Amino acid sequence: MAYKYLVIVESPTKAKTIEKYLGRNYKVVASKGHLRDLPKSKMGIDIDNDYEPHYISIRGKGPLIKELKKYANKAEKIYIASDPDREGEAIAWHLAHLLKLDPTDNIRVTYNEITKDAVKEAIKHPRPIDMDLVDAQQARRVLDRLVGYNLSPMLWKKVKKGLSAGRVQSVALHMIIQREKEIRAFKPEEYWTVEGKFLKNRKTFTASVSKYKGKKLDLKNEDDVKEFMQEIKTRDFEVQNVTEKERRRFPSKPFTTSSMQQEAAKKINFRSRKTMMVAQQLYEGIKVGRGAAEGLITYMRTDSTRISQSAKNQAQAFIEANYGKDYLGHRKNDKQASGAQDAHEAIRPSNISRTPESIEKYLTKDQMKLYSLIWSRFMASQMAPAVYDTVACDLVQNEATFRANGSKIKFPGYQKVYKEANNKDNILPALKNGEMVKSKDIEPSQHFTQPPARYTEASLIKTLEEQGVGRPSTYSPTIETLIKRYYVKLEAKRFEPTELGEIVNDLITDFFPDIVDTQFTADLESELDEIETDKKAWVDVIDSFYQPFSKELDTAWDKMDKVVIKDEPAGFKCPECDHDMVIKLGRYGKFYACSNFPDCRHTEAIVKEIGVKCPTCGKGEVVERKSKKNRLFFGCSRYPDCDFVDWNKPVGRECPKCQHYLVEKKKRGSKQVICSNCDYKENEVKSSQQA
């Protein structure tokens, strides 16, 4: 079919959707991401010629480039509609080069959401390719190549093959290891708290000690507790300082990329990689009903909380119609975080009326979970605050003061659609100054201070963002690289550095201290942002980094000692040749291998027994195993002779109802023993805090 205009996008999914929006005069095709890049086999940077990058067509993309040129030759006008960010701008520039288009012509089209109105409006207002954006992306690419392609070969030579080091990756690894050192150095300190149960009109309520002899109570040991408890002579306490207030809790801002990744980890248990993959699907378009596919959310790579006025108006109309005028919020324009590029709006639904319930049947379970999170977070951000009635009072006897706090929700506000915390009412009985209440039970409790927690994905992303290290789009691939290289491992959803990770970190810290310095990396990010706003030339930024870095490289090659990772004895013989087995450190972790390698290539996975016999065969031991996606499961040590597997941990007991085996099912913050076959359950137990 003949066409006048050619539109090039990145994704085939987007191409189909947008072609239906634009009509028969338009041909929409996909570049499927980058078509040109730096070569993989060499540095590809001419350091002596102003760091000139040498781009080549990506291997395997030749037929696609040929096809795009064929489409371009038939079109009267060509528009490039790659993603609206630095990388998308660079892709547009590379396409212009391949198709021999003038980048100063009006060939670039951008939109923040894939809806019919947004796409048709964008196509009316093409612009030239923004070379400042291209230079900013090019500078980042050159910078990362100079770091990675210089440090990685050094690690191969000095440690082992297959390792890598990167600018943001090295900082993230350093942060994880520094936290681990804090945990190892931590010395727990004993402290005690005292909580009392009190009675008023047959209603029991709790209060905790706040003061003793007019000062904040500090109970360090059992002797302090005994001294304090001796002051409590009777069960009677006087009510003092009753204070009633109204407290407001305001909704959070709509999502940025990093806050979406953090909240998805907390609320729907998504890894950052999964969050971005599902968000990409929602952005590119989902077929809803009989109509064309449409993008359900705005662009998902953003560091801004800004919302367009039209989206605000739609939200206000929806809130008033569905919840009433009292629920309308009056949020001022949010102040953007320091360093935010503010190139795009916050992540929001592209059509407010597409409630999660109305389109649930068209979405996968994962799409539904994330869309519901995005929709409710955005709607809540435009709603009124929640209002609580709070009451607080002191309960006093001699020189001991207990503090009681209560709250009751008066008006739910935004929490009608989005719950952010435990919002259960804690209602105190009616209390008046001067009246007496009786203590029912006063119980001291011993505690020990806890070490700082290891990073989760959510807390690591939050810290990287707060420190100004990297950008939202870099966090997920950075984390995946650390896991893939076996520099860190996820234990109970928290990052724990490996021996290999610590070796690599020590070498980089010793010889390239700037590379792991958060402030240095954050300042470099700011300079990259200044290239985008034409405040700095990209070559100058690269040169100011590379000149001292190259001197450190020379020193490291000369003085860095080769690290020998010794094999550990495994304590048993090879079943094939009777030589000793050893524990080796491989690319994906530790494993058993024959010491007679390469003459004998026998290897075995290292598995951990849990002290439970296999419930299927009764002969093997239940061991921990990892799936291809690194998810923990439990299986029989006699596999493949026995095929027992379970995602939940067997506990070694039978169900009293049906005699099937019982398992321990973990929930967020708790664990529960349940039957693997019937509905039998035992009481939930709160999980102990993870270090």
C-alpha positions as CSV (number, residue, x, y, z in Angstrom):
1,M,0.0,0.0,0.0
2,A,1.3,3.4,-0.9
3,Y,2.3,5.9,1.8
4,K,3.6,9.4,2.0
5,Y,5.2,9.5,5.4
6,L,7.6,7.0,7.1
7,V,7.7,7.0,10.9
8,I,10.4,5.0,12.6
9,V,9.9,3.9,16.3
10,E,12.0,1.5,18.4
11,S,9.5,-1.3,19.2
12,P,7.4,-3.4,16.8
13,T,4.6,-3.3,19.3
14,K,4.6,0.5,19.2
15,A,4.8,0.4,15.4
16,K,1.5,-1.5,15.1
17,T,-0.3,0.7,17.5
18,I,0.9,4.0,16.1
19,E,0.2,3.0,12.5
20,K,-3.4,2.5,13.4
21,Y,-3.6,5.9,15.0
22,L,-2.0,7.8,12.0
23,G,-3.9,6.2,9.1
24,R,-3.1,5.1,5.6
25,N,-0.8,7.9,4.6
26,Y,1.7,6.7,7.2
27,K,4.0,3.7,7.3
28,V,5.3,2.9,10.8
29,V,8.3,0.6,11.2
30,A,10.6,-0.4,14.1
31,S,14.4,0.0,14.4
32,K,14.3,-2.5,17.3
33,G,16.6,-0.4,19.4
34,H,20.1,0.7,18.4
35,L,21.4,0.0,14.9
36,R,24.9,1.5,15.4
37,D,27.2,1.2,18.5
38,L,30.8,1.1,19.5
39,P,32.5,-2.2,18.5
40,K,32.5,-5.0,21.2
41,S,35.9,-6.3,20.2
42,K,37.9,-3.2,20.9
43,M,37.8,0.2,22.8
44,G,36.4,2.1,19.7
45,I,37.5,5.5,21.1
46,D,40.2,7.6,19.5
47,I,41.8,9.0,22.6
48,D,44.3,11.1,20.7
49,N,41.6,12.7,18.5
50,D,39.3,14.3,21.1
51,Y,37.9,10.9,22.2
52,E,36.2,10.4,18.8
53,P,34.0,7.4,19.0
54,H,34.2,4.9,16.2
55,Y,30.6,3.6,15.5
56,I,29.8,0.5,13.5
57,S,26.6,-1.1,12.4
58,I,25.6,-3.7,15.0
59,R,26.3,-7.3,13.8
60,G,23.1,-8.9,12.6
61,K,21.3,-5.6,11.9
62,G,22.4,-5.4,8.3
63,P,19.1,-6.8,6.8
64,L,17.0,-4.4,9.0
65,I,19.1,-1.4,8.0
66,K,18.7,-2.4,4.3
67,E,14.9,-2.7,4.8
68,L,14.7,0.7,6.5
69,K,16.6,2.3,3.7
70,K,14.1,0.7,1.2
71,Y,11.1,2.2,3.1
72,A,12.9,5.6,3.4
73,N,13.4,5.8,-0.4
74,K,9.7,5.5,-1.0
75,A,8.6,8.2,1.5
76,E,8.2,11.9,0.9
77,K,9.0,12.7,4.5
78,I,10.6,10.7,7.3
79,Y,10.0,11.1,11.0
80,I,12.0,9.4,13.8
81,A,9.9,8.7,16.9
82,S,12.3,6.8,19.2
83,D,11.9,7.1,22.9
84,P,11.8,10.6,24.4
85,D,15.1,10.5,26.4
86,R,18.9,10.8,25.8
87,E,19.2,7.3,24.5
88,G,16.2,7.8,22.2
89,E,17.8,11.0,20.9
90,A,21.0,9.2,20.2
91,I,19.2,6.4,18.3
92,A,17.4,9.1,16.2
93,W,20.8,10.6,15.4
94,H,22.3,7.3,14.3
95,L,19.2,6.6,12.2
96,A,19.6,10.0,10.5
97,H,23.2,9.1,9.7
98,L,22.3,5.7,8.2
99,L,19.4,7.1,6.2
100,K,21.4,10.2,5.1
101,L,18.9,12.6,6.7
102,D,19.9,16.1,7.8
103,P,19.6,16.2,11.7
104,T,18.8,19.9,11.5
105,D,15.6,19.3,9.6
106,N,12.3,18.8,11.4
107,I,12.5,15.0,11.5
108,R,12.3,14.2,15.3
109,V,9.0,13.5,16.9
110,T,8.5,12.8,20.7
111,Y,5.5,12.0,22.9
112,N,5.1,11.1,26.5
113,E,2.2,8.7,26.1
114,I,1.1,6.4,23.3
115,T,-2.5,7.5,22.9
116,K,-4.2,8.6,19.7
117,D,-4.4,12.2,20.6
118,A,-0.8,12.5,21.9
119,V,0.7,10.8,18.9
120,K,-1.3,12.8,16.3
121,E,-0.5,16.0,18.1
122,A,3.3,15.1,18.2
123,I,3.4,14.4,14.5
124,K,2.2,18.0,13.9
125,H,5.2,19.4,15.7
126,P,8.4,17.8,14.5
127,R,11.7,19.4,15.5
128,P,15.4,18.9,14.7
129,I,17.5,16.3,16.6
130,D,18.7,17.9,19.8
131,M,22.5,17.5,19.6
132,D,23.0,18.5,23.2
133,L,21.0,15.4,24.2
134,V,23.0,13.4,21.8
135,D,26.3,14.7,23.1
136,A,25.2,14.0,26.7
137,Q,24.4,10.4,25.8
138,Q,27.5,10.1,23.7
139,A,29.7,11.4,26.6
140,R,28.1,8.8,29.0
141,R,28.8,6.0,26.5
142,V,32.4,7.1,25.9
143,L,33.0,7.5,29.6
144,D,31.6,4.1,30.5
145,R,33.6,2.6,27.7
146,L,36.9,4.2,28.9
147,V,36.3,2.9,32.4
148,G,34.9,-0.6,31.5
149,Y,37.3,-1.4,28.7
150,N,40.4,-0.4,30.8
151,L,39.5,-1.9,34.1
152,S,37.9,-5.2,32.9
153,P,41.1,-6.5,31.1
154,M,43.1,-5.6,34.2
155,L,40.8,-7.7,36.4
156,W,41.0,-10.5,33.8
157,K,44.8,-10.4,34.1
158,K,45.2,-9.8,37.8
159,V,42.2,-11.9,39.1
160,K,40.3,-14.2,36.6
161,K,38.6,-14.0,33.2
162,G,35.0,-13.0,32.8
163,L,35.1,-10.1,35.4
164,S,34.0,-6.6,34.7
165,A,34.1,-3.1,36.3
166,G,32.0,-0.1,35.5
167,R,31.5,3.4,36.7
168,V,28.1,3.1,38.5
169,Q,28.5,-0.7,39.1
170,S,31.7,-0.2,41.1
171,V,30.1,2.5,43.4
172,A,27.0,0.2,44.0
173,L,29.3,-2.7,44.9
174,H,31.4,-0.5,47.2
175,M,28.3,0.6,49.0
176,I,27.1,-3.0,49.6
177,I,30.5,-4.0,50.9
178,Q,30.9,-0.9,53.1
179,R,27.5,-1.9,54.7
180,E,28.7,-5.4,55.2
181,K,31.8,-4.1,57.0
182,E,29.6,-2.1,59.3
183,I,27.6,-5.2,60.1
184,R,30.7,-7.2,60.8
185,A,32.1,-4.5,63.1
186,F,28.9,-4.0,64.9
187,K,28.8,-4.8,68.6
188,P,25.2,-5.1,70.0
189,E,24.4,-3.2,73.1
190,E,21.8,-4.2,75.7
191,Y,18.8,-2.0,76.5
192,W,15.4,-2.5,78.2
193,T,11.9,-1.1,77.7
194,V,9.0,-1.2,80.0
195,E,5.4,-1.4,78.7
196,G,2.3,-1.4,80.8
197,K,-1.3,-2.5,80.3
198,F,-3.9,-0.3,81.9
199,L,-7.6,-0.6,82.5
200,K,-10.4,2.0,82.2
201,N,-14.1,1.1,82.1
202,R,-13.1,-2.6,81.3
203,K,-11.1,-1.4,78.3
204,T,-7.5,-2.4,78.2
205,F,-4.9,0.0,76.6
206,T,-1.1,0.1,76.5
207,A,1.4,2.7,77.4
208,S,5.2,2.7,77.5
209,V,7.6,4.4,79.9
210,S,8.7,7.8,78.6
211,K,10.3,9.5,81.7
212,Y,11.8,8.6,85.0
213,K,12.7,11.4,87.5
214,G,11.9,14.0,84.9
215,K,14.4,12.6,82.4
216,K,14.1,10.2,79.4
217,L,14.4,6.7,80.7
218,D,17.6,4.9,79.7
219,L,17.6,1.3,81.0
220,K,20.9,-0.4,80.1
221,N,20.7,-3.5,82.2
222,E,18.6,-5.6,84.6
223,D,19.9,-3.6,87.6
224,D,18.5,-0.4,86.1
225,V,15.2,-2.2,85.5
226,K,15.0,-3.4,89.1
227,E,15.6,0.1,90.4
228,F,12.9,1.5,88.2
229,M,10.3,-1.1,89.0
230,Q,10.8,-0.4,92.8
231,E,9.4,3.0,92.2
232,I,6.0,1.5,91.2
233,K,4.4,1.0,94.6
234,T,0.7,0.5,93.7
235,R,-1.5,-0.3,90.7
236,D,-3.0,3.3,90.6
237,F,-1.7,5.9,88.1
238,E,-2.9,9.5,87.7
239,V,-3.8,10.7,84.2
240,Q,-2.0,13.9,83.3
241,N,-1.4,16.1,80.2
242,V,-4.3,14.8,78.0
243,T,-3.8,16.3,74.6
244,E,-6.2,15.9,71.7
245,K,-5.2,17.0,68.2
246,E,-6.1,16.6,64.6
247,R,-3.3,15.3,62.4
248,R,-3.1,15.2,58.6
249,R,-1.2,12.7,56.5
250,F,-0.6,13.9,52.9
251,P,-0.3,11.6,49.9
252,S,3.0,10.8,48.3
253,K,4.0,12.3,45.0
254,P,3.3,10.3,41.8
255,F,5.9,7.8,40.7
256,T,9.3,8.5,39.2
257,T,11.3,5.5,37.8
258,S,13.2,4.9,41.0
259,S,10.2,5.4,43.4
260,M,8.2,3.0,41.2
261,Q,10.9,0.4,41.4
262,Q,11.1,0.8,45.2
263,E,7.4,0.6,45.8
264,A,6.9,-2.3,43.4
265,A,9.5,-4.2,45.4
266,K,7.8,-3.4,48.7
267,K,4.1,-3.9,47.7
268,I,4.0,-6.4,44.9
269,N,7.4,-8.2,45.3
270,F,8.8,-7.2,41.9
271,R,12.5,-7.1,41.2
272,S,13.6,-3.9,39.5
273,R,14.2,-5.7,36.2
274,K,10.7,-7.1,36.2
275,T,9.1,-3.7,37.1
276,M,10.8,-2.1,34.1
277,M,9.9,-4.9,31.8
278,V,6.2,-4.8,32.7
279,A,6.1,-1.0,32.7
280,Q,7.5,-1.1,29.1
281,Q,4.6,-3.3,28.1
282,L,2.1,-1.0,29.7
283,Y,3.7,2.0,27.9
284,E,4.0,0.4,24.5
285,G,0.4,-0.6,24.3
286,I,-2.2,-3.2,25.4
287,K,-5.1,-4.2,23.3
288,V,-8.2,-3.3,25.3
289,G,-11.5,-4.6,23.8
290,R,-12.0,-4.4,20.1
291,G,-10.1,-1.1,19.6
292,A,-6.4,-0.6,18.7
293,A,-3.8,-1.3,21.3
294,E,-3.1,1.8,23.5
295,G,-0.4,2.8,25.9
296,L,-1.8,2.6,29.4
297,I,0.9,4.7,31.1
298,T,3.1,7.6,30.3
299,Y,6.9,7.1,29.7
300,M,8.4,5.1,32.5
301,R,11.9,6.5,32.5
302,T,11.7,9.8,34.4
303,D,13.0,11.5,37.5
304,S,10.2,14.1,37.6
305,T,7.1,14.3,39.7
306,R,5.6,17.0,37.4
307,I,2.0,16.4,36.1
308,S,0.5,18.1,33.1
309,Q,-2.5,20.4,33.8
310,S,-4.8,18.3,31.5
311,A,-4.0,15.2,33.6
312,K,-4.7,17.1,36.8
313,N,-8.0,18.3,35.4
314,Q,-9.0,14.7,34.4
315,A,-8.1,13.4,37.8
316,Q,-10.0,16.1,39.6
317,A,-13.1,15.4,37.5
318,F,-12.8,11.7,38.2
319,I,-12.3,12.2,41.9
320,E,-15.3,14.5,42.3
321,A,-17.6,12.2,40.2
322,N,-16.5,9.0,42.0
323,Y,-15.7,10.0,45.6
324,G,-17.2,13.5,46.1
325,K,-15.8,17.1,46.4
326,D,-14.4,16.4,49.9
327,Y,-11.8,14.1,48.4
328,L,-10.4,16.7,46.0
329,G,-6.8,17.6,46.7
330,H,-5.2,21.0,46.1
331,R,-1.6,20.0,45.5
332,K,0.7,22.8,44.5
333,N,3.3,22.1,41.8
334,D,5.8,19.8,43.4
335,K,9.4,21.0,43.8
336,Q,11.6,18.7,41.8
337,A,14.4,16.8,43.4
338,S,17.9,18.3,43.2
339,G,19.6,17.1,40.0
340,A,16.3,16.0,38.4
341,Q,16.4,16.5,34.6
342,D,12.6,17.0,34.6
343,A,12.4,16.0,30.9
344,H,9.1,14.1,31.3
345,E,6.1,14.0,33.5
346,A,5.8,11.6,36.4
347,I,4.6,8.1,35.6
348,R,0.8,8.1,35.5
349,P,-2.1,6.5,33.7
350,S,-2.6,7.9,30.2
351,N,-6.4,7.7,30.6
352,I,-7.7,8.1,34.1
353,S,-11.0,6.5,33.3
354,R,-9.2,3.2,32.6
355,T,-9.5,2.0,36.1
356,P,-7.7,-1.3,37.0
357,E,-11.0,-3.1,37.5
358,S,-12.4,-2.0,34.1
359,I,-9.4,-3.5,32.1
360,E,-8.4,-6.4,34.4
361,K,-9.5,-9.0,31.9
362,Y,-7.2,-7.6,29.2
363,L,-4.1,-7.6,31.4
364,T,-1.8,-10.4,32.6
365,K,-1.5,-10.8,36.4
366,D,1.8,-8.9,36.5
367,Q,0.5,-6.1,34.3
368,M,-2.6,-5.8,36.5
369,K,-0.5,-5.6,39.7
370,L,1.8,-2.8,38.3
371,Y,-1.0,-0.9,36.6
372,S,-3.1,-0.9,39.7
373,L,-0.1,0.4,41.7
374,I,0.6,3.2,39.2
375,W,-3.1,4.2,38.8
376,S,-3.8,4.3,42.6
377,R,-0.6,6.1,43.4
378,F,-1.4,8.8,40.8
379,M,-5.0,9.2,41.9
380,A,-4.0,9.4,45.5
381,S,-1.5,12.2,44.7
382,Q,-4.3,14.3,43.5
383,M,-6.6,13.7,46.5
384,A,-7.1,15.3,49.9
385,P,-5.0,14.3,52.9
386,A,-6.2,11.7,55.4
387,V,-7.3,13.2,58.7
388,Y,-6.8,11.5,62.1
389,D,-8.0,12.4,65.6
390,T,-5.2,11.8,67.9
391,V,-5.0,11.7,71.7
392,A,-2.0,11.4,74.0
393,C,-1.6,11.4,77.8
394,D,0.8,10.7,80.6
395,L,0.1,8.1,83.3
396,V,2.1,9.1,86.4
397,Q,3.0,7.4,89.7
398,N,5.8,8.7,91.9
399,E,8.5,9.7,89.5
400,A,7.6,7.1,86.7
401,T,5.8,8.4,83.7
402,F,4.1,6.2,81.1
403,R,3.0,7.6,77.7
404,A,-0.2,6.4,75.9
405,N,-1.0,7.4,72.3
406,G,-4.2,6.7,70.4
407,S,-5.5,7.6,67.0
408,K,-8.6,7.2,65.0
409,I,-9.1,7.9,61.3
410,K,-11.6,10.8,60.9
411,F,-11.5,11.2,57.1
412,P,-9.7,8.6,54.8
413,G,-8.9,11.1,52.0
414,Y,-6.3,9.6,49.6
415,Q,-6.2,6.4,51.6
416,K,-9.5,5.6,49.9
417,V,-7.5,4.4,47.0
418,Y,-3.9,4.0,48.2
419,K,-2.7,2.5,51.5
420,E,0.9,3.5,52.6
421,A,1.1,2.3,56.1
422,N,-0.6,0.4,58.9
423,N,-3.8,2.5,59.2
424,K,-5.6,0.5,61.9
425,D,-7.2,2.6,64.6
426,N,-5.7,2.6,68.1
427,I,-8.5,3.9,70.2
428,L,-7.9,5.0,73.8
429,P,-10.8,5.1,76.3
430,A,-12.0,8.6,77.3
431,L,-9.5,9.9,79.8
432,K,-9.5,13.1,81.8
433,N,-6.7,15.0,83.6
434,G,-6.6,14.1,87.3
435,E,-8.5,10.8,87.2
436,M,-7.0,7.5,88.2
437,V,-6.5,4.3,86.2
438,K,-5.3,1.0,87.3
439,S,-2.3,-1.0,85.9
440,K,-3.2,-4.5,84.8
441,D,0.4,-5.6,84.0
442,I,3.8,-3.9,83.8
443,E,6.4,-5.9,81.9
444,P,10.1,-5.1,81.2
445,S,11.6,-6.4,78.0
446,Q,15.2,-7.0,77.2
447,H,16.5,-5.9,73.7
448,F,19.8,-5.6,71.9
449,T,20.6,-3.0,69.3
450,Q,20.6,-4.4,65.8
451,P,23.3,-3.9,63.1
452,P,22.4,-1.8,60.0
453,A,20.3,-3.9,57.6
454,R,21.8,-5.2,54.4
455,Y,20.6,-3.4,51.3
456,T,17.5,-4.7,49.5
457,E,17.0,-3.7,45.9
458,A,14.6,-1.0,47.0
459,S,16.9,0.5,49.6
460,L,19.9,0.3,47.3
461,I,18.1,2.1,44.5
462,K,16.9,4.7,47.0
463,T,20.4,5.3,48.3
464,L,21.9,5.5,44.8
465,E,19.3,8.1,43.9
466,E,19.8,10.1,47.1
467,Q,23.6,10.1,46.5
468,G,23.1,11.3,42.9
469,V,24.8,8.2,41.5
470,G,23.6,7.0,38.1
471,R,20.2,7.7,36.6
472,P,16.9,5.9,36.9
473,S,17.4,3.9,33.8
474,T,20.8,2.6,35.0
475,Y,19.8,1.1,38.3
476,S,18.2,-2.1,37.1
477,P,21.0,-3.2,34.7
478,T,23.6,-2.2,37.3
479,I,22.1,-4.5,39.9
480,E,21.7,-7.4,37.4
481,T,25.4,-7.1,36.4
482,L,26.5,-7.3,40.1
483,I,24.5,-10.5,40.4
484,K,25.5,-12.0,37.1
485,R,29.2,-11.4,37.8
486,Y,28.7,-13.1,41.2
487,Y,30.0,-10.0,43.0
488,V,26.9,-10.1,45.2
489,K,24.2,-12.7,46.0
490,L,20.6,-12.2,47.1
491,E,19.9,-13.9,50.5
492,A,16.4,-13.3,51.9
493,K,16.1,-10.6,49.3
494,R,19.1,-8.7,50.7
495,F,22.5,-8.2,49.0
496,E,25.4,-10.0,50.5
497,P,28.8,-9.6,48.9
498,T,30.8,-12.6,47.8
499,E,34.5,-13.3,48.2
500,L,35.0,-12.4,44.6
501,G,33.1,-9.1,45.0
502,E,35.3,-8.1,47.9
503,I,38.5,-8.9,46.0
504,V,37.4,-6.8,43.0
505,N,36.2,-3.9,45.3
506,D,39.5,-3.9,47.3
507,L,41.6,-3.7,44.1
508,I,39.5,-0.9,42.6
509,T,39.4,1.0,45.9
510,D,43.2,0.8,46.3
511,F,44.1,1.9,42.9
512,F,41.1,3.9,41.6
513,P,39.6,5.6,44.7
514,D,37.6,8.1,42.7
515,I,35.8,5.4,40.8
516,V,34.2,4.2,44.1
517,D,33.7,7.6,45.6
518,T,30.0,8.5,45.6
519,Q,30.6,12.3,45.6
520,F,33.0,12.1,42.7
521,T,30.5,10.0,40.7
522,A,27.6,12.3,41.6
523,D,29.6,15.3,40.5
524,L,30.4,13.6,37.2
525,E,26.7,12.9,36.7
526,S,26.0,16.6,37.2
527,E,28.6,17.4,34.5
528,L,26.9,15.0,32.1
529,D,23.6,16.9,32.8
530,E,25.4,20.2,32.0
531,I,26.3,18.8,28.6
532,E,22.6,18.3,27.9
533,T,21.9,22.0,28.7
534,D,24.9,23.2,26.6
535,K,26.8,24.4,29.7
536,K,29.8,22.2,29.0
537,A,31.4,20.6,26.0
538,W,31.4,16.8,26.2
539,V,35.0,16.5,25.1
540,D,36.1,18.7,28.0
541,V,34.2,16.6,30.5
542,I,35.7,13.4,29.2
543,D,39.2,14.9,29.2
544,S,39.0,16.2,32.7
545,F,38.1,12.6,33.9
546,Y,40.5,10.6,31.7
547,Q,43.8,12.5,32.2
548,P,44.1,11.6,35.9
549,F,42.4,8.2,35.3
550,S,45.0,7.2,32.7
551,K,47.8,7.9,35.2
552,E,46.1,5.7,37.8
553,L,45.9,3.0,35.1
554,D,49.6,3.1,34.5
555,T,50.3,2.8,38.2
556,A,47.8,-0.1,38.6
557,W,49.3,-2.1,35.7
558,D,52.7,-1.7,37.3
559,K,52.0,-2.2,41.0
560,M,48.8,-4.3,41.3
561,D,49.7,-7.8,42.4
562,K,48.1,-10.9,40.8
563,V,45.4,-12.3,43.1
564,V,45.4,-16.1,43.4
565,I,42.0,-17.5,44.4
566,K,42.9,-20.8,46.1
567,D,40.7,-23.9,45.7
568,E,39.3,-25.2,49.0
569,P,39.4,-28.9,49.8
570,A,35.9,-30.4,49.5
571,G,36.6,-33.3,51.8
572,F,35.6,-36.2,49.5
573,K,36.9,-38.0,46.5
574,C,35.9,-37.7,42.8
575,P,33.4,-40.5,42.0
576,E,34.9,-40.8,38.5
577,C,38.7,-40.9,39.0
578,D,39.2,-41.0,42.8
579,H,41.2,-37.8,43.0
580,D,40.4,-35.2,45.7
581,M,37.4,-32.9,45.0
582,V,37.9,-29.2,45.6
583,I,35.7,-26.1,45.9
584,K,36.2,-23.7,43.0
585,L,35.0,-20.2,42.5
586,G,33.3,-19.9,39.1
587,R,31.5,-17.2,37.3
588,Y,28.2,-18.1,38.9
589,G,29.4,-19.0,42.4
590,K,31.2,-21.8,44.1
591,F,31.0,-25.4,42.9
592,Y,32.7,-28.8,43.4
593,A,35.3,-29.8,40.8
594,C,37.8,-32.6,40.4
595,S,41.4,-31.6,41.3
596,N,42.5,-33.7,38.3
597,F,41.2,-31.1,35.9
598,P,41.6,-31.0,32.9
599,D,42.1,-34.8,32.7
600,C,38.9,-35.2,34.7
601,R,36.1,-32.7,34.2
602,H,33.7,-34.0,36.8
603,T,31.8,-31.2,38.6
604,E,28.9,-31.1,41.1
605,A,26.7,-28.3,42.4
606,I,27.1,-27.3,46.1
607,V,23.8,-27.9,47.8
608,K,22.8,-27.2,51.4
609,E,20.9,-29.9,53.4
610,I,18.1,-28.6,55.7
611,G,18.1,-31.7,58.0
612,V,14.8,-33.2,56.7
613,K,14.4,-36.5,54.9
614,C,12.7,-36.4,51.5
615,P,8.9,-36.8,52.0
616,T,8.5,-38.6,48.7
617,C,11.2,-41.3,48.7
618,G,12.3,-41.2,52.4
619,K,15.9,-42.0,51.4
620,G,17.4,-38.7,50.2
621,E,17.9,-35.5,52.1
622,V,15.9,-32.3,51.2
623,V,18.4,-29.8,49.9
624,E,18.3,-26.1,48.9
625,R,18.5,-25.5,45.1
626,K,18.3,-22.5,42.8
627,S,16.1,-22.1,39.7
628,K,17.4,-20.6,36.5
629,K,16.0,-17.3,37.7
630,N,17.9,-17.7,41.0
631,R,14.8,-18.4,43.0
632,L,15.3,-20.7,46.0
633,F,13.4,-24.0,46.0
634,F,13.7,-27.4,47.8
635,G,14.4,-30.8,46.2
636,C,15.6,-34.3,46.9
637,S,19.3,-35.0,47.0
638,R,18.6,-38.2,44.9
639,Y,17.4,-36.2,41.9
640,P,16.9,-37.4,39.1
641,D,16.0,-40.7,40.8
642,C,13.6,-38.9,43.0
643,D,11.7,-35.9,41.5
644,F,10.5,-34.2,44.8
645,V,10.4,-30.4,44.6
646,D,8.6,-27.7,46.6
647,W,8.9,-23.9,46.7
648,N,8.2,-24.0,50.4
649,K,10.6,-25.5,53.0
650,P,9.5,-28.9,54.4
651,V,9.7,-29.0,58.2
652,G,10.0,-32.7,58.8
653,R,6.5,-33.3,60.3
654,E,3.3,-34.8,58.9
655,C,-0.1,-33.0,58.8
656,P,-2.3,-34.2,61.6
657,K,-5.4,-34.1,59.3
658,C,-4.2,-35.8,56.1
659,Q,-0.7,-37.1,56.9
660,H,0.9,-35.2,54.0
661,Y,4.1,-33.3,54.7
662,L,4.1,-29.8,56.3
663,V,6.0,-26.9,54.9
664,E,7.0,-23.4,56.2
665,K,5.5,-20.7,54.1
666,K,7.1,-17.3,54.3
667,K,5.0,-14.1,54.2
668,R,6.2,-10.6,54.5
669,G,7.4,-10.2,58.1
670,S,6.1,-13.6,59.2
671,K,6.2,-17.3,58.5
672,Q,3.5,-20.0,58.9
673,V,3.5,-23.8,58.9
674,I,0.9,-25.2,56.5
675,C,0.0,-28.5,54.9
676,S,1.3,-29.2,51.4
677,N,-2.0,-30.8,50.6
678,C,-5.0,-29.7,52.7
679,D,-6.1,-26.5,54.4
680,Y,-4.4,-27.2,57.8
681,K,-2.5,-24.2,59.2
682,E,-0.6,-23.4,62.4
683,N,-0.3,-20.0,64.0
684,E,1.7,-17.4,62.2
685,V,5.1,-16.4,63.7
686,K,6.8,-13.1,63.1
687,S,10.1,-13.5,61.3
688,S,13.2,-12.5,63.2
689,Q,14.8,-9.3,61.8
690,Q,17.3,-9.9,59.1
691,A,20.7,-8.3,59.5
